Amino acid sequence: MTENWNIGAVLLDMDGTLLDTETIYHASLVTALTAFGYAGATAMSHAMIGIPAAECEDLLRQRYGADFPLLDIRTAFAAKRDEMLQDGLPLKAGVIELLDALRAATVRWRS
């Protein structure tokens, strides 16, 4: 499969590309919002994908009000995230196969 590849460079972002952090972050935010009784946690979490943290905080305040307990939600989010990451970071589907194919194509590695 790789014998016809003509690769000059490969650039990979680990967060959300090689590592399935999105699933962890989504579940952690939904758990935190739900624990505090906020409705629409799943939709809110999906709306925040790919958005910088400061903008996510603005979205949360716009949706849930100026008195939204951001620090408490952050603490609950971090606790759930850390619990889910105890066994390590999950890989995205196909990562091992991609890396094996790149290695077979003799792509040089730099970090």
N, C-alpha and C positions, 0 to 999 in steps of 0.2 A: 504494500500500500504506500509506503513512504519513498519508494525508489524514484518516483517522478516528482518529488517535492523539490522546489528550489526556494529555500527559505533564507532570507537575509537577516531576519530578526523576528523575535517573538516577544511581545510585551504583555505580561499578565499581571493583573491586579488581584491580590489575594482575597481581599474583603468583598465577598459576594460573588467573586468569579471562580476562585479555586476553593474557597472555604464558604460553607453555607451559613454565613452569619445572619442573613436575612431571616431565616426561619427562627433562629434563636431570639433575635431582637423583636420580631413580631410577637412571638408567644410571650416573651417577657413583658412587653408593653400591654398586651391584651390582659394578661394576668394582673398586672398592677392597676390598670384602670378599672377592671371589673371588681377587684378587691375593695376599691374605694367607692364603688357604686356608680361609676360613670357609664352611661349608656353609649352604644355605638362604638365600642372599643375596637372591634375588628375593622370596621370601615375607617376609623380614625387612623389606626396603625397602617393600613394599606395606603392611605392618603399621604403618609409621611415618608414613604419609601423613596430613597434617593435625594432627600431634602436635607440641607445642613441643620445641625442641632438647634441653632438659634431660631431658625425659621420654624422648626418643629415645635419649639416652645411657644412661639407666637400662635401657631395653629391651635395648640392645646388651649391657650388662654382665650382665643377667639371663640372656640367651640364651647368651652366649659366655664368661661367667665374669669374676671380679673382675680378672683380669690382662689383660683385653682391651686391646689397644694403641690406645686412643682417639686419641691425638695422631697416631700414624702413619696411622691410618685417615682422620682429618681431612685430613692432608696429601695422601694419595693421592686422596681425594674432591675436594679443591680443585683438584688438578692436572688431573684428568679433566674437572671442571666447566669450568675455564678453557679447556681445549682445545676443548670442545664449544661454548663461547660466543664463540670467536674471530670468528665470522662474524655475531655479534649474537644477540639473543634471538628465538626463534621465536614467532610469534603462534599463538594457539588458532584452530581452524577457525571461520570465520564472523565473526571480529573486524572485518575490513574492511567486510563487508556490514552489520554492526550499526552501526558508526560512520557509514557512509554513510547508512543509514536514519535515524539520529538527526539527522544534519545536514540531511537532506531534510525532516524533521519540524520543523525550526527550533528544536531544543532548544538552549538557551543553555549555553555551556561555562564552567565554573569549574574552577580547579585549586588 
